[in-house]
Amino acid sequence: MKALNSPRYQFIERKAHGAYVAKPAPGRHKLDRCITLKLFAVKSAVVVNGMEAAKAIKAGNLSVNGKIVKDPSYPIGMNDRIEVIPSKKTYVIGINERGQVSISALGKEEPHIYRINGKYRAGGNTLMFRLHDGSSVNAKKAAKVNDSIILGKERTIAEVVPLRVGAECVVIDGVHVGMKGKVTELKPGSMHSGASAVIEQRAGSKFETLVNNIMVIS
């Protein structure tokens, strides 16, 4: 796709990437909230340019959430974890306060958080949760839409991180995108607007945003 038409989240430096940039393959994150694995390799300085990035990926040098990926157009987004196998360095994908992708080194104790975006019934009337990265998981533990979960082995739910007063969260959409804080109040939705949350930042300032715009992290 044309670099000028790329989503803000991808943070394409026009002069550095030329007129066109690879479009993420469909199927996981939304287009306006993901980048390609190839672009990650360049932005994180794993390689020096796109050509070297494609070679490294096709050689199996990068894994996403523990799985080796060889498709340079593979989409990665919020909370995905990318390991550079030769250097044994792991990075986590986030979002900054300008609504652009952020890439940071992963702390050893940081849990892998998934947001529950929806739920549905699969074959055999099995209840499933639809997660923010486009994947699904068996809903064997009690949780609600807008809660977050931590997955254990074989993608089973190890822990539920509920949306509640006192929960720590990060804003992933809206005018306050990228901001973090504690939920101090939850307001029910109405016929004309969705449920909202009042968030207090560490400095003490507060703002209100839609519940759909936040991800609970602890």
C-alpha positions in Angstrom: 0.0 0.0 0.0 1.1 3.6 -0.4 3.1 5.0 2.5 1.0 8.1 2.5 -2.2 6.0 3.1 -0.7 3.8 5.8 -2.3 3.9 9.3 -0.8 6.2 11.9 -0.1 3.2 14.1 2.5 1.9 11.6 4.6 5.2 12.0 6.0 5.1 8.5 8.9 7.5 8.0 8.2 8.6 4.5 11.8 9.3 3.3 13.1 6.1 4.9 10.5 3.7 3.4 9.8 5.2 0.0 6.4 5.5 -1.8 5.2 2.1 -0.8 5.2 -0.1 2.3 4.1 -3.8 2.7 0.5 -4.3 3.8 0.0 -6.7 6.8 -1.6 -10.0 5.9 -5.3 -10.2 7.1 -6.5 -12.5 9.8 -5.1 -11.3 13.2 -5.0 -7.7 14.3 -7.0 -4.9 12.7 -5.1 -3.1 9.9 -4.9 0.2 11.9 -3.4 -1.6 14.9 -0.7 -3.8 13.4 2.6 -3.7 11.5 4.3 -6.4 9.4 7.0 -8.6 10.9 9.3 -7.2 8.3 8.7 -3.6 9.5 9.3 -4.7 13.1 12.7 -6.1 12.1 13.6 -2.7 10.6 12.2 -0.6 13.4 13.8 -2.6 16.1 17.2 -2.4 14.3 17.4 -6.2 14.1 18.5 -5.6 10.5 19.5 -2.6 8.5 16.9 -2.6 5.7 13.8 -4.4 4.4 15.7 -6.8 2.2 17.8 -8.1 5.1 14.6 -8.3 7.2 12.9 -10.5 4.6 16.0 -12.8 4.5 16.1 -13.1 8.3 12.4 -13.9 8.6 12.4 -16.5 5.8 15.5 -18.1 7.4 13.4 -18.7 10.6 15.3 -16.2 12.8 12.2 -14.6 14.3 9.3 -16.1 16.4 6.0 -14.5 17.3 4.4 -15.7 20.6 6.7 -18.7 20.6 6.0 -19.8 17.0 8.6 -19.3 14.2 7.1 -17.2 11.4 8.6 -17.1 8.0 6.1 -14.7 6.3 7.5 -11.1 6.2 3.9 -9.8 5.9 2.7 -11.5 9.1 0.8 -9.0 11.2 1.9 -8.2 14.7 0.2 -5.9 17.2 -0.6 -5.1 20.8 1.1 -7.3 23.3 2.6 -9.7 20.7 6.0 -11.0 21.7 8.8 -11.3 19.1 12.0 -13.2 19.8 15.1 -12.7 17.7 16.4 -16.2 18.0 20.1 -15.6 17.1 20.4 -12.9 19.8 17.9 -14.4 22.2 16.3 -11.0 22.7 12.6 -10.6 23.1 10.5 -7.6 22.3 6.9 -6.6 23.1 4.6 -4.5 20.9 2.7 -1.7 22.4 1.2 1.8 21.6 2.5 5.3 22.5 0.5 8.4 23.3 0.5 9.5 19.6 -1.2 6.3 18.6 1.9 4.9 17.0 3.5 1.5 17.5 6.0 1.1 20.3 8.6 -1.6 20.6 10.3 -2.3 23.9 12.5 -5.0 25.4 10.4 -7.6 27.3 10.9 -7.8 31.1 11.3 -11.4 32.4 8.3 -11.2 34.7 5.8 -9.5 32.4 2.7 -11.7 31.9 1.3 -12.1 28.4 -2.0 -10.3 28.5 -4.9 -10.9 26.1 -8.1 -8.7 26.0 -11.5 -10.5 25.6 -13.2 -8.7 22.7 -16.2 -11.0 22.4 -17.6 -14.5 22.9 -19.5 -17.0 20.8 -20.6 -20.6 20.6 -18.5 -23.0 18.6 -19.2 -26.6 17.6 -20.7 -28.8 20.3 -22.1 -25.6 21.9 -18.7 -24.8 23.3 -18.3 -21.3 24.7 -15.3 -19.5 23.2 -13.7 -16.1 23.9 -12.5 -14.0 20.9 -9.3 -12.2 21.8 -7.9 -8.9 20.7 -5.3 -10.5 18.4 -8.0 -12.3 16.4 -7.4 -15.7 18.0 -9.9 -17.6 20.1 -9.6 -19.6 23.3 -11.9 -22.1 25.2 -13.8 -20.2 27.9 -13.2 -22.7 30.7 -12.9 -20.0 33.3 -15.5 -17.4 34.2 -14.7 -14.1 32.6 -16.5 -11.3 30.7 -16.0 -9.3 27.6 -13.6 -6.4 28.3 -11.7 -8.5 30.9 -8.2 -9.6 30.2 -6.7 -13.1 30.6 -3.3 -14.7 30.9 -2.8 -18.0 29.0 -0.9 -21.0 30.3 0.3 -24.1 28.5 -1.7 -25.3 25.5 -3.6 -22.0 25.4 -5.7 -22.6 28.5 -6.7 -19.7 30.7 -4.3 -19.5 33.6 -5.7 -16.3 35.2 -8.5 -13.8 34.7 -7.6 -10.1 35.1 -11.1 -8.5 35.5 -12.1 -5.0 34.5 -13.0 -3.5 37.9 -12.5 -0.4 40.0 -8.8 -0.4 41.0 -7.6 -2.3 37.9 -4.5 -1.0 36.0 -5.1 -0.4 32.3 -3.7 1.0 29.1 -5.8 3.0 26.6 -5.5 1.4 23.2 -7.8 3.6 21.2 -9.5 7.1 21.3 -8.1 10.5 22.1 -6.3 9.2 25.3 -4.5 6.4 23.4 -1.3 5.2 25.0 -2.1 6.5 28.5 -2.0 4.3 31.5 -3.7 4.5 34.8 -6.1 3.0 37.4 -9.8 2.6 36.9 -11.6 4.7 39.6 -15.1 4.5 38.3 -17.1 2.4 35.8 -20.2 3.9 34.2 -22.9 1.9 32.5 -23.8 2.6 28.9 -27.0 4.0 27.5 -29.0 3.8 24.3 -26.7 6.4 22.7 -23.3 5.6 24.1 -21.3 2.7 25.4 -20.1 2.0 28.9 -17.2 4.2 30.0 -14.5 4.3 32.6 -12.8 7.0 34.6 -9.0 6.6 34.6 -6.6 8.2 37.1 -3.0 8.6 36.0 -0.1 8.5 38.5 0.2 12.3 38.4 -3.4 12.5 39.7 -5.1 13.7 36.6 -8.3 12.0 35.5 -10.0 11.4 32.2 -13.0 9.4 30.9 -13.0 7.0 28.0 -15.1 4.2 26.6 -14.5 0.8 28.1 -14.0 -0.5 24.6 -10.9 1.7 24.4 -9.0 0.1 27.3 -7.1 -3.0 28.0 -6.7 -4.2 31.6 -3.1 -5.1 32.4 -3.3 -5.9 36.2 
